[in-house]
Amino acid sequence: MALRSSTHLAAVWALLLLAACGGDSPTQPGPGDGPIVQSVTPNSGPVQGGTALTIRGARFAAGAMVTIGGRAASDVSVQSADTITAKSPAATAAGSADVVVAVAGKSTSLSGAFTYVTAPQNALPVIESLTARGSRARQPANFADLGESITVTATVTDEETAPEDLDYEWSATLGTFSGSGSTVTWRAPSSAGTPVNVTMTLRVIERFGAGGAFSHDVTRTRTVSLHDSATEVGDMARRFLIEFSKPQTNQDWRDVMADFDIEGTTCPDPSQVESEREDVIRHYTHFVMHDYTIGPASTSFRFDSACTVPGRSARPGDGCVTLGVMWDSTDTRTNERRVTTGTDYLSAVYSSAARRWWLCSSDFRGSSTFGHTFYER
């Protein structure tokens, strides 16, 4: 009995000595040694790679490296001592692959833990249309004012997947989205340099195959023209009247009327633009201005409507502007100097093609009991 016990004890010491000298295999660590891999979820994915994996085991630590089928995984992150997340690398062919985790020079593998598969045939989704429209009556499509909320709607079809089962990802260069699915709400920022084009992007993702292991996506964009209409139209009206009031220094009707639709492609009644051109030329030809005042602009907007002018027919327009004015001038035809006060009424139209506002008409109505009736013609 004593001899047998001595032999057994010698064998145990030999094993301990072998372990102390590194006798364990580097891919099969023993208790208290390198990492251990117990499972990989999911256990299959496309040969193109990119499958998000969760690897569970033990003795994981910062700096851990993961390979699958001999290729390095990406986005490796040690979540805890027993959990690692990573993305599978691409493979050259379908089939099973070993998953290896290495920590501080020691590694372990789980044989055949992940299987690469080829994607089944599947047609891409189709984004047939993407529309953006505000809630104001007759408001142009793809137009918004600062702080305004508009509805953005996508029409999407797919041969294999119902539209409501697709994933929709919305983004924009400005503003924010709320809601989900094919119809969402976009809210414009409350402040921005305007006018500015905002690009909205929709990414539609279809997941298919067993467990949604595969995915592909399509994108489409829509440009929305963002404005601060009150400021833009008000500034155009003030600039026009200020330049109109400089007959000695500005005798270029095209410059004076730079914000009028002089090409006649947008304004509902081009004859009103022509009438204003004649007034501008008459003014800088026959009048000398001694002093003038142009008041602040008051604006209102009702798309495809009309602007009221006291004593005259309404002027068609999307926006209406009124400004108080005073002109102190001399008519060189009579050498008579007078001061005229009153209100100027202007109409403006939005051009979707040009993505800008245009002035279309200007009508002065005098309120003083004296002055040039010319300014009311």
WONOR-V897939 format. One record per residue. N is the residue number from 1. PHI is phi in radians with two decimals (none if undefined). PSI is psi as a letter, one per 30 degrees, with the letter a starting at -180 (999 if undefined). Layout:
# WONOR-V897939
n:N phi:PHI psi:PSI
n:N phi:PHI psi:PSI
This chain:
# WONOR-V897939
n:1 phi:none psi:e
n:2 phi:-1.14 psi:e
n:3 phi:-1.13 psi:e
n:4 phi:-1.11 psi:e
n:5 phi:-1.14 psi:e
n:6 phi:-1.16 psi:e
n:7 phi:-1.13 psi:e
n:8 phi:-1.09 psi:e
n:9 phi:-1.12 psi:e
n:10 phi:-1.14 psi:e
n:11 phi:-1.14 psi:e
n:12 phi:-1.10 psi:e
n:13 phi:-1.08 psi:e
n:14 phi:-1.14 psi:e
n:15 phi:-1.15 psi:e
n:16 phi:-1.11 psi:e
n:17 phi:-1.13 psi:e
n:18 phi:-1.13 psi:e
n:19 phi:-1.12 psi:e
n:20 phi:-1.13 psi:f
n:21 phi:-1.64 psi:g
n:22 phi:1.46 psi:h
n:23 phi:-1.28 psi:f
n:24 phi:-1.18 psi:k
n:25 phi:-1.14 psi:k
n:26 phi:-1.18 psi:f
n:27 phi:-1.80 psi:f
n:28 phi:-2.35 psi:i
n:29 phi:-1.14 psi:k
n:30 phi:-1.59 psi:a
n:31 phi:-0.99 psi:k
n:32 phi:1.33 psi:g
n:33 phi:-1.81 psi:b
n:34 phi:-1.38 psi:a
n:35 phi:-1.22 psi:l
n:36 phi:-2.25 psi:k
n:37 phi:-1.84 psi:k
n:38 phi:-1.88 psi:e
n:39 phi:-2.75 psi:l
n:40 phi:-2.29 psi:k
n:41 phi:-2.27 psi:k
n:42 phi:-1.20 psi:l
n:43 phi:-1.75 psi:g
n:44 phi:-2.67 psi:l
n:45 phi:-3.02 psi:l
n:46 phi:-1.21 psi:l
n:47 phi:-1.14 psi:f
n:48 phi:-1.21 psi:f
n:49 phi:1.42 psi:a
n:50 phi:1.57 psi:g
n:51 phi:-1.25 psi:k
n:52 phi:-1.34 psi:k
n:53 phi:-1.99 psi:k
n:54 phi:-2.08 psi:j
n:55 phi:-1.88 psi:k
n:56 phi:-1.98 psi:k
n:57 phi:-3.14 psi:b
n:58 phi:-2.70 psi:l
n:59 phi:1.04 psi:h
n:60 phi:-1.44 psi:l
n:61 phi:-2.65 psi:l
n:62 phi:-0.96 psi:k
n:63 phi:1.56 psi:g
n:64 phi:-1.06 psi:k
n:65 phi:-2.05 psi:k
n:66 phi:-2.21 psi:k
n:67 phi:-2.18 psi:k
n:68 phi:-2.27 psi:j
n:69 phi:1.06 psi:g
n:70 phi:1.50 psi:g
n:71 phi:-1.95 psi:k
n:72 phi:-1.23 psi:k
n:73 phi:-1.32 psi:l
n:74 phi:-1.90 psi:l
n:75 phi:0.91 psi:h
n:76 phi:-1.25 psi:k
n:77 phi:-2.44 psi:k
n:78 phi:-1.46 psi:j
n:79 phi:-1.42 psi:e
n:80 phi:-2.88 psi:a
n:81 phi:-1.16 psi:f
n:82 phi:-2.15 psi:g
n:83 phi:-2.48 psi:k
n:84 phi:-2.23 psi:k
n:85 phi:-1.96 psi:k
n:86 phi:-2.85 psi:l
n:87 phi:-2.06 psi:k
n:88 phi:-1.18 psi:k
n:89 phi:-1.37 psi:l
n:90 phi:-1.27 psi:l
n:91 phi:-2.12 psi:l
n:92 phi:-1.45 psi:f
n:93 phi:-2.74 psi:l
n:94 phi:-1.23 psi:l
n:95 phi:2.46 psi:l
n:96 phi:-1.40 psi:l
n:97 phi:-2.48 psi:k
n:98 phi:-1.37 psi:k
n:99 phi:-1.87 psi:k
n:100 phi:-2.11 psi:k
n:101 phi:-2.06 psi:k
n:102 phi:-2.10 psi:k
n:103 phi:-2.36 psi:k
n:104 phi:0.93 psi:h
n:105 phi:1.45 psi:f
n:106 phi:-2.02 psi:k
n:107 phi:-2.36 psi:l
n:108 phi:-2.55 psi:l
n:109 phi:-2.28 psi:l
n:110 phi:-2.06 psi:j
n:111 phi:-1.14 psi:k
n:112 phi:1.05 psi:g
n:113 phi:-1.30 psi:f
n:114 phi:-2.30 psi:k
n:115 phi:-2.05 psi:k
n:116 phi:-1.47 psi:k
n:117 phi:-2.26 psi:l
n:118 phi:-1.58 psi:k
n:119 phi:-1.26 psi:k
n:120 phi:-1.24 psi:l
n:121 phi:-1.09 psi:k
n:122 phi:-2.76 psi:k
n:123 phi:-1.39 psi:k
n:124 phi:-1.19 psi:k
n:125 phi:-1.09 psi:l
n:126 phi:-2.17 psi:k
n:127 phi:-1.57 psi:j
n:128 phi:-1.31 psi:e
n:129 phi:-2.71 psi:l
n:130 phi:-2.50 psi:j
n:131 phi:-2.06 psi:k
n:132 phi:-2.39 psi:k
n:133 phi:-2.61 psi:k
n:134 phi:-1.43 psi:l
n:135 phi:-1.70 psi:f
n:136 phi:-1.27 psi:k
n:137 phi:-0.99 psi:k
n:138 phi:1.06 psi:g
n:139 phi:-1.15 psi:k
n:140 phi:-1.09 psi:l
n:141 phi:-1.19 psi:l
n:142 phi:1.06 psi:h
n:143 phi:-2.32 psi:k
n:144 phi:-2.69 psi:l
n:145 phi:-1.77 psi:l
n:146 phi:-0.91 psi:k
n:147 phi:1.35 psi:f
n:148 phi:-1.50 psi:k
n:149 phi:-1.82 psi:k
n:150 phi:-2.23 psi:l
n:151 phi:-1.68 psi:k
n:152 phi:-2.03 psi:k
n:153 phi:-2.23 psi:k
n:154 phi:-1.94 psi:k
n:155 phi:-1.84 psi:j
n:156 phi:-2.21 psi:k
n:157 phi:-2.23 psi:l
n:158 phi:-2.68 psi:k
n:159 phi:-1.22 psi:e
n:160 phi:-1.92 psi:f
n:161 phi:-2.14 psi:k
n:162 phi:-1.13 psi:k
n:163 phi:-0.93 psi:e
n:164 phi:-1.24 psi:f
n:165 phi:-1.68 psi:g
n:166 phi:-1.47 psi:l
n:167 phi:-1.74 psi:k
n:168 phi:-2.08 psi:k
n:169 phi:-2.08 psi:j
n:170 phi:-1.89 psi:k
n:171 phi:-2.61 psi:l
n:172 phi:-2.65 psi:l
n:173 phi:-1.27 psi:f
n:174 phi:-2.55 psi:l
n:175 phi:1.42 psi:a
n:176 phi:-2.35 psi:l
n:177 phi:-1.83 psi:k
n:178 phi:-2.35 psi:l
n:179 phi:1.63 psi:a
n:180 phi:-2.63 psi:l
n:181 phi:1.52 psi:a
n:182 phi:-1.44 psi:f
n:183 phi:-2.22 psi:k
n:184 phi:-2.35 psi:l
n:185 phi:-1.97 psi:k
n:186 phi:-1.93 psi:k
n:187 phi:-1.90 psi:k
n:188 phi:-1.22 psi:l
n:189 phi:-1.12 psi:l
n:190 phi:-1.35 psi:f
n:191 phi:-2.55 psi:k
n:192 phi:-3.07 psi:l
n:193 phi:-1.28 psi:j
n:194 phi:-2.10 psi:l
n:195 phi:-1.27 psi:k
n:196 phi:-2.58 psi:k
n:197 phi:-1.55 psi:k
n:198 phi:-1.89 psi:k
n:199 phi:-1.66 psi:j
n:200 phi:-1.77 psi:k
n:201 phi:-2.18 psi:k
n:202 phi:-1.96 psi:k
n:203 phi:-1.97 psi:j
n:204 phi:-1.85 psi:k
n:205 phi:-2.00 psi:k
n:206 phi:-1.95 psi:k
n:207 phi:-1.88 psi:k
n:208 phi:-2.60 psi:l
n:209 phi:1.45 psi:l
n:210 phi:-1.03 psi:k
n:211 phi:1.19 psi:g
n:212 phi:1.15 psi:h
n:213 phi:-1.18 psi:f
n:214 phi:-1.97 psi:l
n:215 phi:-2.68 psi:l
n:216 phi:-2.57 psi:l
n:217 phi:-2.56 psi:l
n:218 phi:-2.30 psi:l
n:219 phi:-2.28 psi:l
n:220 phi:-2.64 psi:k
n:221 phi:-2.06 psi:l
n:222 phi:-2.46 psi:k
n:223 phi:-1.74 psi:k
n:224 phi:-1.96 psi:k
n:225 phi:-1.55 psi:j
n:226 phi:-1.73 psi:k
n:227 phi:-2.32 psi:l
n:228 phi:-2.00 psi:i
n:229 phi:-1.00 psi:e
n:230 phi:-1.05 psi:e
n:231 phi:-1.22 psi:e
n:232 phi:-1.08 psi:e
n:233 phi:-1.21 psi:e
n:234 phi:-1.06 psi:e
n:235 phi:-1.16 psi:e
n:236 phi:-1.11 psi:e
n:237 phi:-1.10 psi:e
n:238 phi:-1.13 psi:e
n:239 phi:-1.05 psi:e
n:240 phi:-1.02 psi:e
n:241 phi:-1.20 psi:e
n:242 phi:-1.16 psi:e
n:243 phi:-1.19 psi:e
n:244 phi:-1.05 psi:e
n:245 phi:-1.49 psi:g
n:246 phi:-2.13 psi:h
n:247 phi:-1.11 psi:f
n:248 phi:-1.38 psi:f
n:249 phi:-1.95 psi:f
n:250 phi:-2.32 psi:j
n:251 phi:-2.04 psi:h
n:252 phi:-1.96 psi:j
n:253 phi:-1.08 psi:f
n:254 phi:-1.15 psi:e
n:255 phi:-1.27 psi:e
n:256 phi:-1.01 psi:e
n:257 phi:-1.80 psi:h
n:258 phi:-1.03 psi:f
n:259 phi:-1.77 psi:g
n:260 phi:-1.63 psi:k
n:261 phi:-1.39 psi:i
n:262 phi:-1.26 psi:f
n:263 phi:-1.41 psi:f
n:264 phi:1.26 psi:h
n:265 phi:-1.82 psi:f
n:266 phi:-2.06 psi:e
n:267 phi:-1.14 psi:k
n:268 phi:-1.06 psi:e
n:269 phi:-2.23 psi:i
n:270 phi:-1.05 psi:f
n:271 phi:-1.12 psi:f
n:272 phi:-1.22 psi:e
n:273 phi:-1.17 psi:e
n:274 phi:-1.13 psi:e
n:275 phi:-1.07 psi:e
n:276 phi:-1.20 psi:e
n:277 phi:-1.04 psi:e
n:278 phi:-1.11 psi:e
n:279 phi:-1.12 psi:e
n:280 phi:-1.10 psi:e
n:281 phi:-1.12 psi:e
n:282 phi:-1.08 psi:e
n:283 phi:-1.17 psi:e
n:284 phi:-1.32 psi:f
n:285 phi:-1.46 psi:e
n:286 phi:-2.05 psi:f
n:287 phi:-2.19 psi:k
n:288 phi:-1.99 psi:k
n:289 phi:-1.68 psi:k
n:290 phi:-1.68 psi:e
n:291 phi:-2.83 psi:l
n:292 phi:-2.72 psi:l
n:293 phi:-2.41 psi:k
n:294 phi:-2.05 psi:j
n:295 phi:-1.36 psi:l
n:296 phi:-1.18 psi:l
n:297 phi:-1.55 psi:k
n:298 phi:-1.99 psi:k
n:299 phi:-2.14 psi:l
n:300 phi:-2.59 psi:l
n:301 phi:-2.38 psi:k
n:302 phi:-2.54 psi:j
n:303 phi:-1.05 psi:k
n:304 phi:0.96 psi:h
n:305 phi:-2.12 psi:b
n:306 phi:-2.63 psi:l
n:307 phi:-1.90 psi:k
n:308 phi:-1.37 psi:k
n:309 phi:-2.22 psi:j
n:310 phi:-0.93 psi:k
n:311 phi:1.35 psi:g
n:312 phi:-2.41 psi:l
n:313 phi:-1.21 psi:l
n:314 phi:-1.12 psi:k
n:315 phi:-1.77 psi:k
n:316 phi:-1.10 psi:k
n:317 phi:3.10 psi:l
n:318 phi:-1.64 psi:f
n:319 phi:-2.40 psi:k
n:320 phi:-2.19 psi:k
n:321 phi:-2.30 psi:k
n:322 phi:-2.26 psi:k
n:323 phi:-2.48 psi:k
n:324 phi:-1.36 psi:k
n:325 phi:-2.37 psi:l
n:326 phi:-2.44 psi:k
n:327 phi:-2.17 psi:k
n:328 phi:-2.00 psi:j
n:329 phi:-2.52 psi:l
n:330 phi:-2.08 psi:k
n:331 phi:-1.48 psi:j
n:332 phi:-1.18 psi:f
n:333 phi:-1.31 psi:f
n:334 phi:-2.09 psi:f
n:335 phi:1.00 psi:h
n:336 phi:-1.89 psi:k
n:337 phi:-1.85 psi:k
n:338 phi:-2.53 psi:l
n:339 phi:-1.93 psi:k
n:340 phi:-2.13 psi:k
n:341 phi:-2.15 psi:l
n:342 phi:2.94 psi:a
n:343 phi:-2.22 psi:k
n:344 phi:-1.80 psi:k
n:345 phi:-1.97 psi:k
n:346 phi:-2.15 psi:k
n:347 phi:-2.01 psi:l
n:348 phi:-2.40 psi:l
n:349 phi:-2.27 psi:k
n:350 phi:-1.60 psi:k
n:351 phi:-1.79 psi:j
n:352 phi:-1.16 psi:e
n:353 phi:-1.15 psi:e
n:354 phi:-1.54 psi:f
n:355 phi:0.97 psi:h
n:356 phi:-2.74 psi:l
n:357 phi:-1.59 psi:k
n:358 phi:-2.20 psi:k
n:359 phi:-1.45 psi:k
n:360 phi:-2.15 psi:f
n:361 phi:-2.67 psi:l
n:362 phi:-2.54 psi:k
n:363 phi:-2.26 psi:k
n:364 phi:-1.67 psi:k
n:365 phi:-2.16 psi:j
n:366 phi:-1.31 psi:k
n:367 phi:-2.00 psi:f
n:368 phi:-1.38 psi:l
n:369 phi:-1.47 psi:f
n:370 phi:-2.47 psi:l
n:371 phi:2.32 psi:a
n:372 phi:-1.41 psi:j
n:373 phi:-1.16 psi:f
n:374 phi:-0.89 psi:e
n:375 phi:-1.20 psi:f
n:376 phi:-1.74 psi:f
n:377 phi:-1.43 psi:999
